[in-house]
Amino acid sequence: MVKKEQEIANRPDNTAFTQQRLPAWQPMLSAGIVIPGFVLIGLAFIGIGVALFVTSRSIQVMELDYTGVEQTSPCFRCSDPNVKNCVCLLDFSIDSLFKGPVFFYYGLTNYFQNYRRYGVSKDDDQLSGNLDSFISPSDTCAPYEFDSNNKPIVPCGSVANSMFNDTFKLYQIISGAKNQVPFDGKGIAWWTDYNVKYRNPSVTPLRDAFNGTVKPLFWPRPAYELDPSDPNNNGFINQDFLVWMRRAALPDFRKLYRRITEGDYTQGLPAGNYSLEIAYNYPVLSFDGRKKVVLSNVSWMGGKNEFLGIAYLVIGSLCIVMSIVMLIVYAKFKFPEEE
Amino acid sequence: MGMDFSTLRTLISRYCVGEENWVDSRTVYIGQREPPPGTEAFIQQRFPDNRITSSKYTFWNFIPKNMFEQFRRVANFYFLIIFLVQLIIDTPTSPITSGLPLFFVITVTAIKQGYEDWLRHKADNSVNQCPVHVVQHGKVVRKQSRKLRVGDVVLVKEDESFPCDLILLSSSRDDGTCFVTTASLDGESSHKTYYAVQDTKAYNTEKEIDSIHATIECEQPQPDLYKFVGRINFYMDSEPVARPLGSENLLLRGATLKNTEFIYAVAIYTGMETKMALNYQSKSQKRSAVEKSMNAYLVVYLCILISKAIVNTVMKYVWQADPNRDEPWYNERTETERQRHIVIRAFTDFLAFMVLFNYIIPVSMYVTVEMQKFLGSYFIMWDDEMFDEELGERAMVNTSDLNEELGQVEYVFTDKTGTLTENNMEFIECCVDGHVYVPHVICNGQVMPGAASMDMIDTSPGPDAREHEELFFRALCLCHTVQVKEEETVDGIKHGIHQGKSTSFYISSSPDEVALVEGMKKLGFTYLRLKDSHMEILNREDEIERFELLEVLTFDSVRRRMSVIVRSSSGRLYLFCKGADSAIFPRVISGKVDQVRARVEHNAVEGLRTLCVAYRPLSQEQYQEVCQLLSGAKLALQDRDKRLAEAYDLIEKDLILLGATAVEDRLQEKAADTIESLHKAGMKVWVLTGDKMETAAATCYASKLFHRNTQILELTTKRTEEQSLHDVLFDLSRTVLRQHGGMTRDTFSGLSGDCTDYGLIIDGATLSAVLRPTHEDSNSGNYKEIFLEICRNCSAVLCCRMAPLQKAQIVKLIKASKEHPITLAIGDGANDVSMILEAHVGIGIMGKEGRQAARNSDYAIPKFKHLKKMLLVHGHYYYIRISELVQYFFYKNVCFIFPQFLYQFFCGFSQQPLYDTAYLTLYNISFTSLPILLYSLIEQHINMDILKKDPSLYRDIAKNSLLRWPIFIYWTLLGVYDAIVMFFGAYFLFDNTTFTSNGQLMTTNTQMMFGNWTFGTLVFTVLVFTVTFKLALDTHYWTWINHFVIWGSLIFFVVFSLLWGGIIWPFLNYQRMYYVFMQMLSSGPAWLSIILLIAASLLPDVVKKVIWRALWPTTTERIQNADKLYKGHLSEFTPLASLHAPSKAGHHRRGSGTQRNAPNPRSDL
C-alpha cells in the first residue's frame, strides 16, 4: 500500500501541457500557401503603389533657393555675413493655379539639428515655464547657459539660440501692384507642444518673468517679444519657436512656416507673378548650408512623396516575380510528397 | 572575554587548517578521556564542532560575496563596464539603459540565490539544533546536535539518523551488529549491516560504556563514502590492545538506524568534516556545444561592436576635418571641451560609440538562455513516458545546462549489467567437474512443485566427484555476503524471485550472490543464517550443518573474486573462493580445469554470467599464517587497501577447482529496440563492460548491437598473443579501410543492409596496450590513431573486461579524437561513475546497484529504454529550440542596433541615439523577450511521435548543424538586410519630403513636421513588428500560449508606446516622446510605410524558406510536408523510410551538416 501511494506521489502530472501535447495549429510555409499569398500581397501592393504614385504626382511643389551663393542671385548681396538687416526680393511666377491650401516651408540643408550635443542643449523645465529654471538653467545648455556677465540665458541652449530668424512676405504682382498674400501662422506646430509641453510662466505681463535674464545671444529680441501682437503666440508658445524646437531627423529638412488659406487665396495661388520678400538674417554659408523656401500643397497622404508609391510598386512586383519563380520551381521539381 | 578567546582560537585554527592537514591521522579520546600517562604522546588536535553549514553566505557577506560571484561572469562584467563608462563620461544614452537591465538581472539572480541560501540556513539550523543523546559521566544527556564534539559517546535509537560520523561501540543486539539504511546518502534503501568492535560489543548500558577507556586512531576525513581505516586502542589492563577499524564499523552521518533498538557509538568526524559534508562539493561544470557556439558568436559580435565603434570614430574625425562641421556656429562647444586633447576626445568618442552600440550583445540573452534551460528541464521531469511503474521513479534532471546536448550525441557508451540487462539474476545451472546440474524445469521463473530437486545431465559421478560435489554446494552456500532477512519490510525489488513465497529472504549488494544462494536452495542446500559467527546450512537431508565463519576476504573489482575461511563442525578449515574465470584459473593447481573451462565458455557464449568456484583446505598452521597476514594488513593505517590486496593475493592461491555456475541476466525491456533506434539516429553505440567477452558478445547480439551480418573484428589478448599488437592493428585497419576505401562513405552509416557492418571487440588488457605510451617505438603513438580509425569505421564496439577507470579512459580517448564528437555515457553502477563524469552527457540509471550513478549523472532515468525518448525527442527539441533562441537573439539585436549605426552617418557621427531611452532599455527586456522564450520552451517542429518513429531525423541536427557558421552568417545578414530596409525606408520617407501628419487627431487641418524622435519611433515600430513576425514565421507549433504571447507582446508594445507618449512623466527631465507615437499613427503614410517595410523585411526570408524547402528539403522538412498531407496522422502510417530516398533533385539536402560524409551536393548546383 505504501508503495502504491509513493508511486502515485512521484508520478508526473499527466496534463497536455506537461506532456507537451497541447493542441496546436501547425502551419507550414509550403508553396501551396505562399504562392497565392504572394500573388495577393503583390496585387494589393501594386494597387496601393499606383494610388500613391498618382496622388503624389498630382501634388505641386515649388522650391526656391535663396541662399545667394551665385552672383546672379538677388540675395547674393545679403549672403555676406557683414551685411546686417538685409532684405532681398525673389521673383517667381506660377503658370497655373497652385491648388490650395498651400503650405509655405523654409528649408535648410547640411544643417545638423540632430547633433547629439545640440539636441540635449535645452531645458525642458525652463520651457514649461518653471521660473526656478529661469535663474539657474540646466547645465546641458552649456555653453549657452549664462552670458559673459553670468546672467542666465532664457531660453537657454543651442537649439533655442539658433532659432531660424529669416522672415518672409509673399506678394502677388497684379498689373504692377503688390498684393500681399496673407499668411496663416496658427496651428503650424504640434497641438501638444503648443498646449501642453511648452508653457509661458504665469506672470503678467510676460516681460516681468524674464527679469534678470538675458535673451539668447543670437536672437535680435527677447522671447517675450517674439510676437507682441498676440499673447497666445508669444514667448515659449510662439509657433515658429515651437516648430524650430522640434528637431529635424536628418540634416536636410524643411520646416513649416505658414499656410496660405485666407482671403483671395483660399483656393490656392492663382497663376501669375509673385515676389517674395526675404529678411535675410540666418547665416548658413559658413557650414556650406543652403536656404530655400518651398511651396507645396498636400493630399490625403501628406506631402509629395514619390518614394512610398515607388517602393510599394517595387515590392508588389517583387512579390509577383517571386511567386512566378516559386511556381516554376514548384512545377519543375514537383514536391514529391504532394503528388 | 572567554567568548572572544574562543572566537580567536577558532580563527587561528581556521588559519592553521593547512597545517592540520599535515597530520594524516587523528586521535580520538573516547568519552573525552585522556589516555593513561606513559602511552605514546598523541598530538592534541582541535576538531570543528558538529555544526553543518551548507549555506554559502551570511547575512553580512551576502551582498559583497554575491556581487563578486555574479560579476565574475564575463557577460555581467561586460555590462558593468558599460554601465560605469556611461556613468563616467558623457554618453549618448543615460546609464539607466544599461544599468536597469543589469540591475534587474543581478537582483533576480541575487534574490534567487539568497532565497536558496535562506532555505539552506533554515535546513542547517534545524539540523544543527536537533537534540542528540550523549553519554556523560554515566548518564545520558540531551544536547543540541551542533554542540557535539569529537570523542563524545552518542546514543542513537531506532529510526534516528546519525548526527555525525560514528564508530559503532555496541548495540542492543548481542552480536554487536546494527542495521542501517543509507537511503539519504546514496539512495540505496537496502539495509546494511555494521559491526561493533568485538571488544566493546558487550558494553551496552550507559554505565558500562562510560567505563571504556580507549582511544581511536584513524585517518583524517576523506570524501570516499566506502573507505575508512582506523585503529582502536584499549587501555584495559597495563598493556594497550589494538583492534582494526574499517568501513564496516563506521556509521555515516545521514544514514538511519533500522531494526536495532539502540546503539552506542563514538563521534570521530563532526560537522563539516563528516563524509556527507565532504561530498557536498559540486562536481565540475560541463559546457554544452551550443554554449561554445554561443560564446564564439559573442566574440564575433564583440568584434563587430568594436569595429563599428572604430569605424564611426574614424569617420567622425575625417568628417570633422572641416572646422565648420566640427563646430558650426549653432553648436559651439564649451571651453573645457575645446581644451581637451584630441586623443582623449577620440577615446571618449570611441567609448561613447561603444555604449551606443552595446545593446548588440544583449544581457537578456543570458537570462533567457538560463530560464529556457531551467524551465525546459521540467518537461523532462514531467514526462509520463519516462516514468517507470515498477520502480515508481521518473526521470531526474541534475543539471539543466545540457538539455540541448542530448540532441547532439554521436557516441553512446553504455554499461551492460543493469543498463542493457535487468540485473535481475536467475540461477541457470552449475557444473561440478564437468557434470551439469540444472534446477528442475523452470516455468515462468517458478520451480514446479513436486518435481525432483535436480536433474543430472551426466551419469552418476564417481566417489571422488561426490566429495567435490558436496564441497561445491557448501562453497556456494558459504562463500558470499548475503544476509537473511526475516520479515518482509521494504524494498520488494531486490528479491524478485522470492516475493511473498517465504517469510525470509536474502539480501545482498550483489544480485549474483542472491541468485546463487537461491539457486543452491533449489538444489537442496539452504543457507539459513549467520549466528554467532556460525553459518548454518540446511542440507539435502534436512540436517543443519554449522560452519564457523573465520574470515571474509571481500570482493573487489580488481581481484574479481572473494573468499571465505570457515571451520566445519568437524574442525577442518577451508578456504572457499569464487570469482571470474580469469581470476580463478591462474590460481588453480588441480581439478578438472579443461572440462570446467569448456562449460564456462559454452555458457558465456549463451550470454550467461559465469563464476568459478574453488577451494583450498587449510591446515591449522596455514590458518595462523593467514590470520597474521590479514590482521597485519587490517591494522595498517596507511595503504591498508594495498596491503590487504597483497595479503589476499598470498592467501588465495593453490586452489582446487570445483566447478562453475551460470546465472542469467535478462535483457531490459526494449533494450534492443532502443539500440536499433540509436543506430538509426546515427549514433555509435559502445558497450563497456567488466564482463567476459563471450557473455558480453552474446548480450550484444541479443540487444541487436551486432547483427547477424556484422563482421566481428577482434582485438583481444587471445589474438595479440599470436601476433604482435602492431600487426593485428594494421591487419584490422586494412580490412576496414579496404571496405570503405572503394565506396562512397555515405553508405557506411549502418542503415543499408547490403554493406558489411563492422563490429569491434576489444578487451581491457589490449586496450591498455594500445593506449600505453611507449617512447622508444615511434609507431606506438600511431596505435591510438589506428585504433581510432578502426573504431570510426565500426558501427558498434564492445569493450569487455574493463576496469572502471578504463571506461573513463575510452570516453576520454573518443572525446579527444580529432572530430571532437559529443559523447554520452550511461550506466547504473558505481563503476560507471567515472565515465558518466567524463562524458559530455552522463546519464544514470536508477538501478539495483545503488544510486551512485544516478547521483553523479547529469540526468537519471529509470530504464535504458527511456534513453530513446530522452535523446530522440527531448534532445532533438531542445537543440532545435535553443539554436533558434541563440540565432534569433543575435538576429534581433542586429536589426535593433544596425539602424542606429547607420544613423550616425546622418547625424554627424555625434552618437545621437535613434531610439528613445525607454525603447533602448525595454526592447530586449519586454518587447521581444517573451515570444522567443516561449518558442524555446514549447516549439515542436515535428510531432514527437514521428521523432520517435523515425530516429534518422536525429541526423538532421547532428554536428551542431543549426549553429554552423553559414547559418549564423545567414541570420546576421538577414538582420543587416532588415536593418537597412528599416532605416533607409524611413530615411527616404523623411528625407526632403513633406512626410507629415494630417493632424486629423487634433481636428485642426495642419501639416505638422515630424522630428527625429518620430523617425526613430517609426524605425522601432517596424523593428518590433518585423522581428516578432519573423519568429511567428519560424513557429511550427501554435498553441494558445504562443498566440497569447506573440500577439500579446505586440499589443503590449503599442499600449506601452501610447502610455509612454501619452503622459507627461513627472520623473523625467525631458518629454521628448510626448505624443510622438500618437502623432505618428495619425499620419496615413506612416501606416503605409510600416506595412511596406515589414513586408519588405520579411519577404526574402519567406522566399528563401519556400525555395529551399522545394529544392533542397531536409528530411525534417520532407516529413513535415508529409505530415501535413496526412493531417497530423503521419505517425500512424508506416512508410516513413520512403521519404528518405527521394528520386529527383530533392536528393540534395540542405546544409552541409546533414550529410556528414557525402561531398556537398550544392557545390554542383
Boltz contact constraints between the chains, C-beta under 6 A:
constraints:
  - contact:
      token1: [A, 6]
      token2: [B, 392]
      max_distance: 6.0
  - contact:
      token1: [A, 7]
      token2: [B, 392]
      max_distance: 6.0
  - contact:
      token1: [A, 10]
      token2: [B, 392]
      max_distance: 6.0
  - contact:
      token1: [A, 11]
      token2: [B, 387]
      max_distance: 6.0
  - contact:
      token1: [A, 12]
      token2: [B, 382]
      max_distance: 6.0
  - contact:
      token1: [A, 12]
      token2: [B, 384]
      max_distance: 6.0
  - contact:
      token1: [A, 12]
      token2: [B, 387]
      max_distance: 6.0
  - contact:
      token1: [A, 12]
      token2: [B, 394]
      max_distance: 6.0
  - contact:
      token1: [A, 14]
      token2: [B, 384]
      max_distance: 6.0
  - contact:
      token1: [A, 18]
      token2: [B, 382]
      max_distance: 6.0
  - contact:
      token1: [A, 19]
      token2: [B, 384]
      max_distance: 6.0
  - contact:
      token1: [A, 20]
      token2: [B, 379]
      max_distance: 6.0
  - contact:
      token1: [A, 22]
      token2: [B, 1039]
      max_distance: 6.0
  - contact:
      token1: [A, 24]
      token2: [B, 1037]
      max_distance: 6.0
  - contact:
      token1: [A, 24]
      token2: [B, 1038]
      max_distance: 6.0
  - contact:
      token1: [A, 24]
      token2: [B, 1039]
      max_distance: 6.0
  - contact:
      token1: [A, 25]
      token2: [B, 1038]
      max_distance: 6.0
  - contact:
      token1: [A, 26]
      token2: [B, 1036]
      max_distance: 6.0
  - contact:
      token1: [A, 26]
      token2: [B, 1037]
      max_distance: 6.0
  - contact:
      token1: [A, 28]
      token2: [B, 1120]
      max_distance: 6.0
  - contact:
      token1: [A, 28]
      token2: [B, 1124]
      max_distance: 6.0
  - contact:
      token1: [A, 29]
      token2: [B, 1105]
      max_distance: 6.0
  - contact:
      token1: [A, 29]
      token2: [B, 1106]
      max_distance: 6.0
  - contact:
      token1: [A, 31]
      token2: [B, 1106]
      max_distance: 6.0
  - contact:
      token1: [A, 31]
      token2: [B, 1110]
      max_distance: 6.0
  - contact:
      token1: [A, 34]
      token2: [B, 1106]
      max_distance: 6.0
  - contact:
      token1: [A, 103]
      token2: [B, 1007]
      max_distance: 6.0
  - contact:
      token1: [A, 112]
      token2: [B, 908]
      max_distance: 6.0
  - contact:
      token1: [A, 114]
      token2: [B, 907]
      max_distance: 6.0
  - contact:
      token1: [A, 114]
      token2: [B, 912]
      max_distance: 6.0
  - contact:
      token1: [A, 114]
      token2: [B, 1012]
      max_distance: 6.0
  - contact:
      token1: [A, 115]
      token2: [B, 331]
      max_distance: 6.0
  - contact:
      token1: [A, 115]
      token2: [B, 908]
      max_distance: 6.0
  - contact:
      token1: [A, 115]
      token2: [B, 910]
      max_distance: 6.0
  - contact:
      token1: [A, 116]
      token2: [B, 92]
      max_distance: 6.0
  - contact:
      token1: [A, 116]
      token2: [B, 910]
      max_distance: 6.0
  - contact:
      token1: [A, 116]
      token2: [B, 911]
      max_distance: 6.0
  - contact:
      token1: [A, 116]
      token2: [B, 912]
      max_distance: 6.0
  - contact:
      token1: [A, 118]
      token2: [B, 331]
      max_distance: 6.0
  - contact:
      token1: [A, 124]
      token2: [B, 1070]
      max_distance: 6.0
  - contact:
      token1: [A, 124]
      token2: [B, 1071]
      max_distance: 6.0
  - contact:
      token1: [A, 142]
      token2: [B, 334]
      max_distance: 6.0
  - contact:
      token1: [A, 143]
      token2: [B, 332]
      max_distance: 6.0
  - contact:
      token1: [A, 143]
      token2: [B, 334]
      max_distance: 6.0
  - contact:
      token1: [A, 158]
      token2: [B, 330]
      max_distance: 6.0
  - contact:
      token1: [A, 158]
      token2: [B, 331]
      max_distance: 6.0
  - contact:
      token1: [A, 162]
      token2: [B, 330]
      max_distance: 6.0
  - contact:
      token1: [A, 187]
      token2: [B, 1004]
      max_distance: 6.0
  - contact:
      token1: [A, 187]
      token2: [B, 1006]
      max_distance: 6.0
  - contact:
      token1: [A, 190]
      token2: [B, 1008]
      max_distance: 6.0
  - contact:
      token1: [A, 191]
      token2: [B, 1002]
      max_distance: 6.0
  - contact:
      token1: [A, 192]
      token2: [B, 1074]
      max_distance: 6.0
  - contact:
      token1: [A, 192]
      token2: [B, 1075]
      max_distance: 6.0
  - contact:
      token1: [A, 197]
      token2: [B, 1071]
      max_distance: 6.0
  - contact:
      token1: [A, 197]
      token2: [B, 1074]
      max_distance: 6.0
  - contact:
      token1: [A, 246]
      token2: [B, 1011]
      max_distance: 6.0
  - contact:
      token1: [A, 247]
      token2: [B, 1011]
      max_distance: 6.0
  - contact:
      token1: [A, 247]
      token2: [B, 1012]
      max_distance: 6.0
  - contact:
      token1: [A, 249]
      token2: [B, 990]
      max_distance: 6.0
  - contact:
      token1: [A, 249]
      token2: [B, 1012]
      max_distance: 6.0
  - contact:
      token1: [A, 249]
      token2: [B, 1015]
      max_distance: 6.0
  - contact:
      token1: [A, 250]
      token2: [B, 906]
      max_distance: 6.0
  - contact:
      token1: [A, 250]
      token2: [B, 990]
      max_distance: 6.0
  - contact:
      token1: [A, 250]
      token2: [B, 991]
      max_distance: 6.0
  - contact:
      token1: [A, 252]
      token2: [B, 992]
      max_distance: 6.0
  - contact:
      token1: [A, 255]
      token2: [B, 1009]
      max_distance: 6.0
  - contact:
      token1: [A, 256]
      token2: [B, 1007]
      max_distance: 6.0
  - contact:
      token1: [A, 256]
      token2: [B, 1009]
      max_distance: 6.0
  - contact:
      token1: [A, 286]
      token2: [B, 324]
      max_distance: 6.0
  - contact:
      token1: [A, 287]
      token2: [B, 324]
      max_distance: 6.0
  - contact:
      token1: [A, 287]
      token2: [B, 328]
      max_distance: 6.0
  - contact:
      token1: [A, 296]
      token2: [B, 994]
      max_distance: 6.0
  - contact:
      token1: [A, 298]
      token2: [B, 1007]
      max_distance: 6.0
  - contact:
      token1: [A, 301]
      token2: [B, 1084]
      max_distance: 6.0
  - contact:
      token1: [A, 301]
      token2: [B, 1085]
      max_distance: 6.0
  - contact:
      token1: [A, 302]
      token2: [B, 996]
      max_distance: 6.0
  - contact:
      token1: [A, 302]
      token2: [B, 1085]
      max_distance: 6.0
  - contact:
      token1: [A, 303]
      token2: [B, 994]
      max_distance: 6.0
  - contact:
      token1: [A, 303]
      token2: [B, 996]
      max_distance: 6.0
  - contact:
      token1: [A, 305]
      token2: [B, 993]
      max_distance: 6.0
  - contact:
      token1: [A, 307]
      token2: [B, 988]
      max_distance: 6.0
  - contact:
      token1: [A, 308]
      token2: [B, 1085]
      max_distance: 6.0
  - contact:
      token1: [A, 308]
      token2: [B, 1089]
      max_distance: 6.0
  - contact:
      token1: [A, 311]
      token2: [B, 1092]
      max_distance: 6.0
  - contact:
      token1: [A, 312]
      token2: [B, 1092]
      max_distance: 6.0
  - contact:
      token1: [A, 315]
      token2: [B, 1096]
      max_distance: 6.0
  - contact:
      token1: [A, 322]
      token2: [B, 1103]
      max_distance: 6.0
  - contact:
      token1: [A, 326]
      token2: [B, 1106]
      max_distance: 6.0
  - contact:
      token1: [A, 329]
      token2: [B, 1107]
      max_distance: 6.0
  - contact:
      token1: [A, 329]
      token2: [B, 1110]
      max_distance: 6.0
  - contact:
      token1: [A, 333]
      token2: [B, 1110]
      max_distance: 6.0
  - contact:
      token1: [A, 333]
      token2: [B, 1145]
      max_distance: 6.0
  - contact:
      token1: [A, 336]
      token2: [B, 1142]
      max_distance: 6.0
  - contact:
      token1: [A, 336]
      token2: [B, 1146]
      max_distance: 6.0
  - contact:
      token1: [A, 337]
      token2: [B, 1121]
      max_distance: 6.0
  - contact:
      token1: [A, 337]
      token2: [B, 1122]
      max_distance: 6.0
  - contact:
      token1: [A, 337]
      token2: [B, 1125]
      max_distance: 6.0
